[in-house]
Amino acid sequence: MTDYKSILKQYWGYEDFRGIQEEIIASIGKGEDTLGLMPTGGGKSVTFQVPALAKPGLCLVITPLIALMKDQVQHLRARGIKAVAVYSGMTREEIIVALENCIFGDYKFLYISPERLDTEVFQAKLRSMKVSMITVDESHCISQWGYDFRPAYLKIADVRKLLPGVPVLALTATATPEVVKDIQLRLAFRRENVFRMSFERKNLAYIVRRTEDKAGELIHILSQVAGSAIVYTRNRKRTKEVSLFLNQHGISATFYHAGLDNDTKDQRQKGWQDGTFRVMVATNAFGMGIDKPDVRLVIHIDFPDSPEAYFQEAGRAGRDGQKAYAVLLYAQADKTILKKRIGDTFPEKDYIRQVYEHINYYYQMAMGDGRGCTFAFNIDEFCQNFKHFPVRVDSALKILTRAGYLEYTDEQDNASRLIFTLRRDELYRINENNPDTESLLRVILRSYTGVFSDYAYISEEILARRSGLTRQQVYDTLILLTKRHVLHYIPGKKTPYIIYTRERQNTVVLSKEVYEDRKDSYEKRIHAMLDYAESDGKCRSRMLLRYFGEKNGHNCGQCDVCLEKHASGLRKGEYEDIAHGIFSLLAEASRIPQEIIHALPFEEEKILKSLAYLLAEEQIIQKEGRLYRHE
């Protein structure tokens, strides 16, 4: 490992690896397909960045997280390492330049979203790249039994066929034993090869607060615990409402969700990271890949769908190793809301078939036609036309995607574009009295080529920076120039798409694997989440760890259950650990009290209190000075 350690020291300044980093690096370094299970904050990025720097060639990093791509590319470049990212929102020209840099420019890392893997331009360029290893981040997304299955991940196995002999490193922070097996199968591992780091977070206290006044409890918690915080909500509208509520109560907050444009997301994320805003109120679109170690508090005011999602989001607190809290607010209505999600996420089969028929009517698709056709999809307009609810339509389309009838993409960034409607010589003859408009026209002509013959993709942010105008002024000026027929400006927008992957079918068959099995798996996750919230007698940390297949012999001592007062006079978690130790000793043989005190790693006073309680409850008995387990 000497070379790897010298790379770690040279670029990151660390003397040694943490946890299982070293084992994972040694495995992928030998060319072995490798799966690394590491909790949030476990240092996943080092496990592929270090071995990639030790090998000649390029590391292909597949991740769905644009924020992570940008963040890691920036950090690598700051260390003098050549890295580039390809994601939605980039123009075709930008993508081609990035991919060609990977062929000719001695780049070490190419970050790419899974949706880009089967594009013609990527596959054509990939054949000319010297790829040393493939890293699959958030690899649980490839498993149909995972909580966040994404069909685009299934394309990774095809990419492996184009790169024979290139090893793959799969990484995830959340996977049940069933998902661990499935990841390796779907990624065509040559043999099973898993490295697990304990998911226990000793500095993170898990708390469940039962309350019918979530807003009041939120203010109370934020006033009691200092430091940076994330508040997770279920939907976009609620992020704005909660953020406004916090600001009205003197707590600086901003909000974040997938519907915001990239510039706004970047500004708000930066404002939260540098401390301008104390609280980020967000949907689950926020957090993955965000490197802010000093988050003291993560609060869920709405329930996530699964322990996997909760564990990952809660795990964004306390990554610096200092004390932090993960709080779940639980009202009586949450149980009903959570169970309703099962029907919303898996509507009846006849309803799904009806949505498919209505989609065909919406696009006027004839029987036997459609294969390969792509359409922008306005879900609000569709629901209005056919009297549907958006949540159920969204779920039906995702199930139709899994069943192979169509591909329903999430919102895709379509960059703004413009074309001049005047010829160049006509443009120069315009007498423009407004200096701001003149300045903007000059910047456009300097920044983009071919704008008189074809649409050019533009960035209002770049134009604002280069012209000295605000982003709003750039937008208003381009709208005005469009009205005056000087140019035609199409502002960028976020649009989901529907792609017909096969001809329109007369019947829709939803197999057991696509529908019943997945519904059953989803129901189990919902019930596991309710069990976690409603358990009054079990350590929260142990419950989460057991869900992920990790057996933990001790209570955490800091969750709300463990800190609850026990009838013995001790904290509940302390008492349970001591009682467990006493029972283990007495299962071997009877003991005198002094033997038990010397054998257990707890304070004498606490052991005596536990013994007194167990004797009073007749769970143990004393005969002639010796203690026995009561049969």
C-alpha positions as CSV (number, residue, x, y, z in Angstrom):
1,M,0.0,0.0,0.0
2,T,3.1,2.3,0.0
3,D,2.2,3.9,-3.3
4,Y,-1.4,4.4,-2.4
5,K,-0.4,6.1,0.9
6,S,2.1,8.4,-0.8
7,I,-0.7,9.5,-3.2
8,L,-3.0,10.1,-0.2
9,K,-0.3,12.2,1.5
10,Q,0.5,14.1,-1.7
11,Y,-3.0,15.1,-2.7
12,W,-5.0,15.0,0.5
13,G,-2.4,15.5,3.2
14,Y,-3.4,12.4,5.3
15,E,-0.9,10.0,6.7
16,D,-3.2,6.9,6.6
17,F,-6.5,5.6,5.5
18,R,-9.6,5.3,7.6
19,G,-11.8,2.2,8.3
20,I,-12.1,-0.1,5.3
21,Q,-10.7,2.4,2.7
22,E,-7.4,0.5,2.5
23,E,-9.0,-2.9,2.0
24,I,-11.3,-1.6,-0.8
25,I,-8.4,0.2,-2.5
26,A,-6.2,-2.9,-2.4
27,S,-9.0,-5.0,-3.9
28,I,-9.9,-2.6,-6.8
29,G,-6.1,-2.0,-7.3
30,K,-5.7,-5.7,-8.0
31,G,-8.4,-5.5,-10.7
32,E,-11.1,-7.2,-8.6
33,D,-14.7,-6.2,-9.0
34,T,-15.5,-4.7,-5.6
35,L,-18.5,-3.6,-3.6
36,G,-17.9,-1.1,-0.7
37,L,-20.6,-0.5,1.9
38,M,-19.7,2.7,3.8
39,P,-22.0,5.0,5.7
40,T,-22.4,8.7,4.8
41,G,-19.1,10.5,5.8
42,G,-17.1,7.3,5.6
43,G,-14.8,8.7,2.9
44,K,-16.1,6.9,-0.2
45,S,-14.5,9.2,-2.7
46,V,-10.9,8.3,-1.6
47,T,-11.6,4.6,-2.3
48,F,-11.7,5.3,-6.1
49,Q,-9.8,8.5,-6.4
50,V,-6.5,7.1,-4.9
51,P,-6.3,3.9,-7.0
52,A,-7.4,5.7,-10.1
53,L,-4.4,8.1,-9.7
54,A,-2.1,5.1,-9.2
55,K,-3.2,3.6,-12.6
56,P,-2.5,4.8,-16.1
57,G,-5.7,5.9,-17.8
58,L,-9.1,7.3,-16.9
59,C,-11.6,6.5,-14.1
60,L,-15.2,6.6,-15.3
61,V,-17.4,7.7,-12.4
62,I,-21.1,7.0,-12.8
63,T,-23.3,9.0,-10.4
64,P,-26.8,10.5,-10.5
65,L,-25.8,13.5,-8.4
66,I,-25.0,16.6,-10.3
67,A,-24.1,18.5,-7.1
68,L,-21.5,15.7,-6.2
69,M,-20.1,15.8,-9.8
70,K,-19.5,19.6,-9.7
71,D,-18.2,19.5,-6.1
72,Q,-15.7,16.6,-6.7
73,V,-14.5,17.9,-10.1
74,Q,-13.8,21.3,-8.4
75,H,-11.9,19.7,-5.5
76,L,-9.9,17.5,-7.8
77,R,-8.9,20.4,-10.1
78,A,-8.0,22.4,-7.0
79,R,-5.5,19.6,-6.2
80,G,-4.1,19.8,-9.8
81,I,-5.9,16.7,-11.0
82,K,-7.6,16.8,-14.4
83,A,-11.3,16.0,-14.0
84,V,-14.5,16.7,-16.0
85,A,-18.2,16.0,-15.7
86,V,-21.0,15.4,-18.2
87,Y,-24.6,15.9,-17.1
88,S,-28.0,17.2,-18.2
89,G,-28.1,20.9,-19.0
90,M,-24.8,20.9,-21.0
91,T,-25.0,21.7,-24.7
92,R,-24.0,19.1,-27.2
93,E,-20.8,21.1,-28.0
94,E,-19.8,21.2,-24.3
95,I,-20.4,17.5,-24.0
96,I,-18.2,16.7,-27.1
97,V,-15.4,19.0,-25.9
98,A,-15.5,17.3,-22.4
99,L,-15.4,13.8,-23.9
100,E,-12.6,14.6,-26.4
101,N,-10.6,16.0,-23.5
102,C,-10.9,12.6,-21.9
103,I,-9.5,11.0,-25.1
104,F,-6.6,13.5,-25.8
105,G,-6.1,15.6,-22.7
106,D,-4.7,13.1,-20.2
107,Y,-7.7,13.5,-17.9
108,K,-8.0,11.2,-14.8
109,F,-11.7,11.4,-14.0
110,L,-14.9,11.5,-16.1
111,Y,-18.0,12.0,-14.0
112,I,-21.2,11.1,-15.9
113,S,-24.9,10.5,-15.1
114,P,-26.3,7.0,-15.9
115,E,-28.8,8.5,-18.4
116,R,-25.9,9.6,-20.6
117,L,-24.4,6.1,-20.9
118,D,-26.4,4.9,-23.9
119,T,-26.2,8.1,-25.9
120,E,-24.6,7.7,-29.3
121,V,-22.0,10.4,-28.8
122,F,-20.8,8.9,-25.4
123,Q,-20.6,5.4,-26.8
124,A,-18.7,6.6,-29.9
125,K,-16.2,8.5,-27.8
126,L,-15.9,5.8,-25.1
127,R,-14.3,3.4,-27.6
128,S,-11.3,5.8,-27.9
129,M,-10.8,6.3,-24.2
130,K,-8.3,4.4,-22.1
131,V,-10.4,3.5,-19.1
132,S,-8.6,2.1,-16.0
133,M,-11.6,1.4,-13.8
134,I,-15.4,2.1,-13.4
135,T,-16.8,3.5,-10.2
136,V,-20.6,3.2,-9.6
137,D,-21.7,5.6,-6.9
138,E,-25.1,5.2,-5.2
139,S,-25.0,1.6,-6.5
140,H,-28.1,0.6,-4.6
141,C,-30.0,2.4,-7.5
142,I,-29.3,-0.6,-9.8
143,S,-31.2,-3.0,-7.6
144,Q,-34.9,-3.5,-8.2
145,W,-35.2,-4.3,-4.5
146,G,-33.5,-1.1,-3.5
147,Y,-35.5,1.9,-2.2
148,D,-34.3,4.1,-5.1
149,F,-34.3,1.9,-8.2
150,R,-33.4,3.8,-11.4
151,P,-33.7,2.0,-14.7
152,A,-30.8,3.9,-16.3
153,Y,-28.4,2.1,-13.9
154,L,-29.2,-1.2,-15.8
155,K,-27.2,0.3,-18.8
156,I,-24.0,0.0,-16.8
157,A,-23.7,-3.7,-17.5
158,D,-23.8,-2.9,-21.3
159,V,-21.0,-0.4,-20.8
160,R,-18.9,-3.1,-19.1
161,K,-19.2,-5.2,-22.3
162,L,-17.6,-2.3,-24.2
163,L,-14.7,-2.3,-21.7
164,P,-13.8,-6.0,-21.2
165,G,-11.4,-6.6,-18.3
166,V,-12.0,-3.2,-16.7
167,P,-12.8,-3.7,-13.0
168,V,-15.8,-2.0,-11.3
169,L,-16.0,-0.5,-7.9
170,A,-19.6,-0.2,-6.6
171,L,-20.2,2.1,-3.6
172,T,-23.3,2.7,-1.5
173,A,-24.2,4.0,2.0
174,T,-27.4,2.1,2.3
175,A,-28.1,-1.5,1.3
176,T,-30.0,-4.4,2.9
177,P,-28.4,-7.9,2.5
178,E,-30.8,-8.7,-0.4
179,V,-29.7,-5.5,-2.2
180,V,-26.0,-6.3,-1.6
181,K,-26.4,-9.6,-3.6
182,D,-28.5,-7.9,-6.3
183,I,-26.0,-5.1,-6.9
184,Q,-23.2,-7.6,-7.7
185,L,-25.5,-9.6,-9.9
186,R,-26.7,-6.6,-11.9
187,L,-23.1,-5.3,-12.3
188,A,-21.9,-8.7,-13.6
189,F,-19.3,-9.2,-10.8
190,R,-16.9,-12.0,-11.7
191,R,-17.2,-13.2,-8.1
192,E,-18.9,-11.9,-4.9
193,N,-16.5,-9.4,-3.2
194,V,-17.9,-7.2,-0.5
195,F,-16.3,-4.9,2.1
196,R,-18.5,-3.7,4.9
197,M,-17.9,-0.8,7.3
198,S,-20.0,-0.6,10.4
199,F,-23.0,1.7,9.8
200,E,-23.0,2.7,13.5
201,R,-22.6,6.4,14.0
202,K,-21.4,6.8,17.6
203,N,-21.7,10.6,17.6
204,L,-25.2,10.7,16.1
205,A,-28.2,10.6,18.5
206,Y,-31.5,9.4,16.9
207,I,-34.6,11.0,18.4
208,V,-38.3,10.5,17.6
209,R,-40.6,13.3,18.9
210,R,-44.3,12.6,19.1
211,T,-46.1,15.9,18.6
212,E,-49.3,17.3,17.0
213,D,-47.6,20.7,16.7
214,K,-44.7,20.1,14.4
215,A,-44.1,23.8,13.6
216,G,-43.8,24.6,17.3
217,E,-41.6,21.6,18.0
218,L,-39.3,22.6,15.0
219,I,-38.7,26.1,16.5
220,H,-38.2,24.6,20.0
221,I,-35.5,22.1,18.7
222,L,-33.7,24.7,16.6
223,S,-33.6,27.0,19.6
224,Q,-32.2,24.3,21.8
225,V,-29.5,22.9,19.5
226,A,-27.0,25.4,18.0
227,G,-25.4,25.1,14.6
228,S,-26.1,24.3,11.0
229,A,-29.3,22.3,10.2
230,I,-31.2,20.5,7.4
231,V,-35.0,20.2,7.6
232,Y,-36.5,17.6,5.2
233,T,-40.0,17.9,3.9
234,R,-42.1,15.7,1.6
235,N,-42.9,18.1,-1.2
236,R,-41.6,21.2,-2.9
237,K,-44.4,23.5,-1.8
238,R,-43.7,22.7,1.8
239,T,-40.0,23.6,1.6
240,K,-41.0,27.2,0.8
241,E,-43.6,27.4,3.5
242,V,-41.4,26.0,6.2
243,S,-38.5,28.3,5.1
244,L,-40.7,31.3,5.3
245,F,-42.0,30.2,8.7
246,L,-38.5,29.9,10.1
247,N,-37.4,33.3,8.8
248,Q,-40.5,34.8,10.4
249,H,-39.3,33.4,13.7
250,G,-35.8,34.8,13.4
251,I,-34.1,31.7,12.1
252,S,-32.2,32.3,8.9
253,A,-33.3,29.7,6.3
254,T,-33.6,29.0,2.6
255,F,-35.2,26.2,0.6
256,Y,-34.1,23.7,-2.1
257,H,-35.9,21.3,-4.4
258,A,-35.4,19.7,-7.9
259,G,-37.7,22.2,-9.6
260,L,-35.3,25.2,-9.0
261,D,-32.9,26.2,-11.8
262,N,-29.3,25.2,-11.4
263,D,-28.1,28.8,-10.7
264,T,-30.6,29.2,-7.9
265,K,-29.6,25.8,-6.5
266,D,-25.9,26.6,-6.5
267,Q,-26.5,30.0,-4.8
268,R,-28.6,28.6,-2.1
269,Q,-26.3,25.6,-1.5
270,K,-23.3,28.0,-1.3
271,G,-25.2,30.3,1.1
272,W,-26.0,27.5,3.4
273,Q,-22.5,26.0,3.2
274,D,-20.8,29.3,4.1
275,G,-23.2,30.0,6.9
276,T,-25.3,32.8,5.3
277,F,-28.3,30.6,6.0
278,R,-28.4,28.5,9.2
279,V,-31.1,26.1,7.9
280,M,-31.7,24.4,4.6
281,V,-35.3,23.3,4.1
282,A,-35.3,20.7,1.4
283,T,-36.8,17.7,-0.3
284,N,-34.7,14.6,-0.7
285,A,-33.2,16.2,-3.8
286,F,-30.7,17.9,-1.5
287,G,-27.8,16.5,0.4
288,M,-26.1,13.7,-1.5
289,G,-22.6,14.8,-2.4
290,I,-22.8,17.9,-0.3
291,D,-19.6,18.2,1.7
292,K,-20.5,20.1,4.9
293,P,-19.1,18.2,7.9
294,D,-20.4,20.5,10.7
295,V,-24.2,19.9,10.3
296,R,-25.4,19.5,13.9
297,L,-29.0,18.7,13.3
298,V,-31.2,16.9,10.6
299,I,-34.9,17.1,11.2
300,H,-37.6,15.3,9.3
301,I,-40.9,17.0,9.6
302,D,-42.4,14.5,7.1
303,F,-41.7,10.7,7.0
304,P,-39.4,9.2,4.3
305,D,-40.6,6.1,2.6
306,S,-37.9,3.8,3.9
307,P,-35.3,3.2,6.6
308,E,-32.7,3.4,3.7
309,A,-33.8,7.0,2.8
310,Y,-34.0,8.0,6.5
311,F,-30.6,6.6,7.3
312,Q,-28.9,8.3,4.4
313,E,-30.5,11.7,5.0
314,A,-30.1,11.6,8.8
315,G,-26.4,10.6,8.3
316,R,-25.7,14.0,6.8
317,A,-25.5,15.3,10.4
318,G,-22.2,15.1,12.4
319,R,-19.8,14.1,9.6
320,D,-17.0,15.9,11.5
321,G,-17.4,13.3,14.3
322,Q,-18.8,15.8,16.8
323,K,-22.1,15.3,18.6
324,A,-25.1,15.7,16.3
325,Y,-28.9,14.9,16.3
326,A,-31.3,13.2,13.8
327,V,-34.8,14.0,14.8
328,L,-38.0,12.5,13.3
329,L,-41.3,14.4,14.1
330,Y,-44.2,12.0,14.4
331,A,-47.9,13.1,14.5
332,Q,-50.9,10.8,14.7
333,A,-51.8,11.5,11.1
334,D,-48.4,10.4,9.8
335,K,-49.4,6.7,10.1
336,T,-52.4,7.3,7.8
337,I,-50.4,9.4,5.4
338,L,-47.6,6.8,5.2
339,K,-50.0,4.0,4.5
340,K,-51.8,6.1,1.8
341,R,-48.5,6.3,0.0
342,I,-48.7,2.6,-0.8
343,G,-51.8,3.1,-2.9
344,D,-50.4,6.3,-4.5
345,T,-47.0,4.6,-5.4
346,F,-48.7,1.4,-6.6
347,P,-52.1,2.3,-8.1
348,E,-54.4,-0.5,-9.2
349,K,-53.3,-2.3,-12.4
350,D,-56.4,-1.2,-14.3
351,Y,-55.6,2.4,-13.4
352,I,-52.1,2.0,-14.8
353,R,-53.5,0.5,-18.0
354,Q,-55.9,3.5,-18.2
355,V,-53.0,6.0,-17.9
356,Y,-51.2,4.1,-20.7
357,E,-54.3,4.5,-23.0
358,H,-54.7,8.2,-22.1
359,I,-51.0,8.8,-22.9
360,N,-51.7,7.3,-26.3
361,Y,-54.7,9.5,-26.8
362,Y,-52.7,12.5,-25.6
363,Y,-50.0,12.0,-28.2
364,Q,-52.5,10.7,-30.8
365,M,-50.5,7.5,-31.1
366,A,-51.9,4.9,-33.5
367,M,-51.8,1.1,-32.7
368,G,-48.4,-0.3,-33.8
369,D,-46.8,3.2,-34.0
370,G,-44.5,5.0,-31.5
371,R,-41.3,3.1,-31.1
372,G,-38.5,5.5,-30.6
373,C,-40.8,8.6,-30.4
374,T,-39.9,11.2,-27.8
375,F,-42.3,13.8,-26.4
376,A,-42.1,16.5,-23.8
377,F,-44.6,15.7,-21.1
378,N,-46.7,18.4,-19.3
379,I,-48.1,16.4,-16.4
380,D,-50.4,19.2,-15.2
381,E,-52.0,19.6,-18.6
382,F,-52.4,15.8,-19.0
383,C,-54.0,15.5,-15.6
384,Q,-56.4,18.3,-16.4
385,N,-57.4,16.8,-19.7
386,F,-58.0,13.3,-18.4
387,K,-59.1,14.1,-14.8
388,H,-56.1,12.4,-13.0
389,F,-54.0,13.3,-9.9
390,P,-50.3,14.0,-10.7
391,V,-48.9,11.7,-7.9
392,R,-50.7,8.7,-9.1
393,V,-49.9,9.4,-12.8
394,D,-46.2,9.8,-11.9
395,S,-46.3,6.4,-10.2
396,A,-48.2,4.7,-13.1
397,L,-45.6,6.0,-15.6
398,K,-42.7,4.8,-13.5
399,I,-44.3,1.3,-13.3
400,L,-44.9,1.4,-17.2
401,T,-41.2,2.3,-17.5
402,R,-40.2,-0.8,-15.4
403,A,-42.6,-2.9,-17.5
404,G,-40.8,-1.8,-20.7
405,Y,-43.7,0.0,-22.5
406,L,-42.1,3.5,-22.4
407,E,-39.4,5.5,-20.6
408,Y,-40.5,8.3,-18.4
409,T,-37.7,10.6,-17.5
410,D,-37.5,13.0,-14.6
411,E,-37.3,16.7,-15.3
412,Q,-34.5,17.4,-17.8
413,D,-32.8,20.7,-17.9
414,N,-33.2,22.3,-21.4
415,A,-30.8,25.1,-21.7
416,S,-31.9,28.5,-23.0
417,R,-31.2,29.2,-26.7
418,L,-31.5,32.0,-29.2
419,I,-31.1,32.8,-32.9
420,F,-30.8,36.2,-34.6
421,T,-33.8,36.8,-37.0
422,L,-32.0,39.8,-38.5
423,R,-29.0,39.4,-40.8
424,R,-25.6,40.5,-39.5
425,D,-25.5,43.6,-41.7
426,E,-29.1,44.5,-40.7
427,L,-28.2,44.2,-37.0
428,Y,-25.3,46.7,-37.4
429,R,-27.7,49.3,-39.0
430,I,-29.9,49.3,-35.9
431,N,-29.7,52.5,-33.9
432,E,-29.7,51.3,-30.4
433,N,-30.1,54.0,-27.8
434,N,-30.0,51.8,-24.8
435,P,-26.3,51.1,-23.7
436,D,-27.3,48.0,-21.7
437,T,-28.9,46.5,-24.8
438,E,-25.9,47.4,-27.0
439,S,-23.6,45.8,-24.4
440,L,-25.6,42.6,-24.3
441,L,-25.7,42.3,-28.1
442,R,-21.9,42.7,-28.3
443,V,-21.4,40.1,-25.6
444,I,-23.7,37.6,-27.4
445,L,-21.8,38.1,-30.7
446,R,-18.4,37.6,-28.9
447,S,-19.5,34.6,-26.9
448,Y,-21.4,32.4,-29.4
449,T,-20.8,31.5,-33.0
450,G,-23.3,30.6,-35.7
451,V,-26.1,32.6,-34.0
452,F,-27.3,33.9,-37.4
453,S,-27.8,30.4,-39.0
454,D,-28.9,28.2,-36.1
455,Y,-30.0,28.3,-32.4
456,A,-27.1,28.6,-30.0
457,Y,-27.4,27.3,-26.4
458,I,-26.7,30.2,-24.0
459,S,-26.3,30.8,-20.3
460,E,-28.0,33.9,-18.9
461,E,-25.6,33.7,-15.9
462,I,-22.5,33.9,-18.2
463,L,-24.1,36.8,-20.3
464,A,-24.9,38.7,-17.0
465,R,-21.3,38.3,-15.8
466,R,-19.7,39.4,-19.1
467,S,-22.1,42.3,-19.7
468,G,-22.3,43.6,-16.1
469,L,-26.0,43.3,-16.1
470,T,-28.1,41.3,-13.6
471,R,-29.6,37.9,-14.7
472,Q,-33.1,39.5,-14.6
473,Q,-31.9,42.4,-16.9
474,V,-30.5,39.9,-19.3
475,Y,-33.8,38.0,-19.4
476,D,-35.9,41.1,-19.8
477,T,-33.7,42.5,-22.6
478,L,-33.8,39.2,-24.5
479,I,-37.6,39.1,-24.2
480,L,-37.7,42.7,-25.5
481,L,-35.4,41.9,-28.5
482,T,-37.6,38.9,-29.3
483,K,-40.7,41.2,-29.4
484,R,-38.8,43.6,-31.7
485,H,-38.0,40.6,-34.0
486,V,-34.2,41.2,-33.6
487,L,-33.7,37.7,-32.3
488,H,-35.7,34.7,-31.1
489,Y,-35.0,33.7,-27.5
490,I,-36.3,30.5,-26.0
491,P,-35.8,30.5,-22.2
492,G,-34.6,27.3,-20.6
493,K,-37.1,25.1,-18.8
494,K,-37.3,21.8,-16.9
495,T,-39.4,19.2,-18.7
496,P,-40.0,15.5,-18.2
497,Y,-40.0,13.4,-21.3
498,I,-41.9,10.3,-22.4
499,I,-40.1,8.0,-24.9
500,Y,-41.9,5.1,-26.5
501,T,-39.5,2.1,-26.1
502,R,-41.9,-0.1,-28.2
503,E,-44.9,0.3,-30.5
504,R,-48.2,1.1,-28.9
505,Q,-49.6,-2.1,-27.5
506,N,-53.2,-3.3,-27.3
507,T,-52.7,-4.8,-23.9
508,V,-50.5,-4.0,-20.9
509,V,-49.1,-6.9,-19.0
510,L,-47.7,-6.1,-15.5
511,S,-45.6,-9.1,-14.3
512,K,-45.3,-10.2,-10.7
513,E,-41.7,-8.9,-10.5
514,V,-42.7,-5.5,-11.9
515,Y,-45.8,-5.0,-9.7
516,E,-46.6,-7.4,-6.8
517,D,-43.0,-8.1,-5.7
518,R,-42.1,-4.4,-5.8
519,K,-45.3,-3.4,-4.0
520,D,-44.6,-6.0,-1.3
521,S,-41.1,-4.7,-0.9
522,Y,-42.3,-1.1,-0.7
523,E,-44.9,-2.1,1.9
524,K,-42.2,-3.7,4.1
525,R,-40.1,-0.5,4.0
526,I,-43.1,1.6,5.0
527,H,-43.9,-0.8,7.9
528,A,-40.2,-0.8,8.9
529,M,-40.3,3.0,9.1
530,L,-43.4,2.9,11.2
531,D,-41.9,0.3,13.5
532,Y,-38.9,2.5,14.0
533,A,-41.0,5.5,14.9
534,E,-43.4,3.6,17.2
535,S,-40.9,1.5,19.1
536,D,-40.8,2.6,22.7
537,G,-38.6,-0.2,24.0
538,K,-35.8,-0.7,21.4
539,C,-32.7,1.4,20.9
540,R,-33.2,3.4,17.6
541,S,-29.6,2.9,16.4
542,R,-29.8,-0.9,16.9
543,M,-33.1,-1.0,15.0
544,L,-31.6,0.7,12.0
545,L,-28.4,-1.4,12.1
546,R,-30.4,-4.6,12.3
547,Y,-32.4,-3.5,9.3
548,F,-29.2,-3.4,7.3
549,G,-28.1,-6.8,8.5
550,E,-25.6,-5.6,11.1
551,K,-25.8,-7.3,14.5
552,N,-24.9,-4.9,17.3
553,G,-24.6,-6.2,20.8
554,H,-25.0,-2.9,22.7
555,N,-27.4,0.0,22.9
556,C,-26.2,3.4,21.6
557,G,-26.9,5.1,25.0
558,Q,-27.9,8.4,23.4
559,C,-31.2,7.9,21.4
560,D,-34.4,9.0,23.1
561,V,-35.2,5.4,24.0
562,C,-31.9,4.8,25.7
563,L,-32.0,8.1,27.6
564,E,-35.5,7.4,28.9
565,K,-35.6,6.8,32.6
566,H,-35.9,3.1,33.6
567,A,-37.6,1.9,36.8
568,S,-34.2,0.9,38.1
569,G,-33.3,4.5,38.3
570,L,-30.8,4.2,35.4
571,R,-31.2,5.3,31.8
572,K,-33.1,2.6,29.9
573,G,-30.2,1.9,27.5
574,E,-27.7,1.6,30.3
575,Y,-29.9,-0.7,32.3
576,E,-30.5,-3.0,29.3
577,D,-26.8,-3.3,28.5
578,I,-26.0,-4.1,32.2
579,A,-28.9,-6.6,32.5
580,H,-27.8,-8.3,29.3
581,G,-24.3,-8.7,30.8
582,I,-25.6,-10.0,34.0
583,F,-27.8,-12.6,32.3
584,S,-24.9,-13.7,30.1
585,L,-22.7,-14.3,33.2
586,L,-25.4,-16.2,35.1
587,A,-26.2,-18.4,32.0
588,E,-22.6,-19.8,32.5
589,A,-22.8,-20.2,36.3
590,S,-24.1,-18.8,39.5
591,R,-22.1,-15.8,40.8
592,I,-21.6,-13.7,43.9
593,P,-22.3,-10.0,43.3
594,Q,-18.7,-9.0,43.6
595,E,-17.8,-11.4,40.7
596,I,-20.4,-9.7,38.5
597,I,-19.1,-6.2,39.4
598,H,-15.5,-7.2,38.5
599,A,-16.6,-8.9,35.2
600,L,-18.7,-6.1,33.7
601,P,-17.3,-2.8,32.3
602,F,-19.8,-0.5,34.1
603,E,-19.7,1.6,37.2
604,E,-20.3,-0.4,40.4
605,E,-23.2,1.8,41.6
606,K,-25.1,1.2,38.3
607,I,-24.5,-2.6,38.4
608,L,-25.8,-2.7,42.0
609,K,-28.9,-0.7,41.0
610,S,-29.5,-3.2,38.1
611,L,-29.1,-6.2,40.4
612,A,-31.5,-4.7,42.9
613,Y,-34.1,-4.2,40.2
614,L,-33.7,-7.7,38.8
615,L,-34.0,-9.2,42.3
616,A,-37.1,-7.1,43.1
617,E,-38.7,-8.2,39.8
618,E,-37.6,-11.9,40.5
619,Q,-35.8,-12.1,37.2
620,I,-32.8,-13.3,39.2
621,I,-32.8,-15.0,42.7
622,Q,-30.3,-15.1,45.5
623,K,-29.5,-18.2,47.5
624,E,-26.8,-18.4,50.2
625,G,-25.1,-15.3,48.8
626,R,-25.0,-16.5,45.2
627,L,-27.1,-15.1,42.3
628,Y,-29.0,-17.4,39.8
629,R,-31.0,-16.7,36.7
630,H,-34.7,-17.3,37.6
631,E,-36.0,-20.1,35.4
